Each structure stands twice: as C-alpha cells, then as structure tokens.
Amino acid sequence: MSAIVVILALAAGLAAAMGAGALSGLRIGKDALGAELATYMGALYGGLAGGAAVVVTTTLVLLLI
C-alpha cells in the first residue's frame, strides 16, 4: 500500500470521526449546552476517539497486507 493511500485513509477517517461526533453532539447536547458548544465538544471527542480508532485500524490493515 502506498504512502498516499495511508495518508488519505487517515485524513478521511479523522474527518469522518469529527463529523460524526459533531452531529452526535448536536443531537444529544443541543438543549443543555447550546448548538455551537455541543457541536464543538462532539467534534473534539469524536476526533479523539475516532482518531485513535483510525490509526489502530490503518496500522492493522498495513500489517495484514
């Protein structure tokens, strides 16, 4: 697997994790925190948790191929 594919996989995975976290934070915490803060917090935690998952998964795929 080429380096460009790995970098694109990491970037796309991180962007997807942050987007999903932002949408989930907006849906869950909109009333309690306000829309903007809930979205920022969701993106932060989505990026942290999802980023770690993307790195681990990409590493495993690289080792198995």
N, C-alpha and C positions, 0 to 999 in steps of 0.2 A: 504494500500500500504506500502510495507516495505521500510526501510530507504535506502537500497542498490538500489532499483529501482529509488527512488527520486534522489539519488546522480548520478546514471548513466544517468538519464534524463537530469539533469543539465549539466553534463560534455559533453554529446553528443550534446545537444543543443548549448552550448557555442562553442564547436569545429566546429559545422556546421555553426554557425553565423560568426565565424572568417574566416573560409574557403571561405564562400560565399562573405564576404566583401573583402577578398584578391583578389579573382578572379574578382570581380566587379571593384575594384580599379585598377587592372592591365589593364582591358579592357578600362576603361574610362580615366585614367590619365597617361597611358604609354608614350605617346608622349610629354606631357607637363612636367612631373616630372621625367621621367625615370622609368624603370620597377621595380627596387628594392624599391624605395621610395613610389611609387604608391601602391605596394603590402603591404608594412608595414602600410601605412596610412589606406588602405582599411580594413586590419585585425584589426587595432585598433578601428576604428569607427564601424565596423561590430560587434566586440566583445562588445563594449559599448552598442550599440542599441539592438543588438540581445540578449546580456546577460540579460538586463532588461526585455525584452520580454519573455525570457525563465523562469526567476524567477517568473514573474507575472502569466504566463500560468501554470507553475507547481503548484504554490500556489492555483490557482483556481481549478485545477484538484483535488488536495488534499482535498479542501473544499467540492467539489461536490461528491466525492466518499465516 
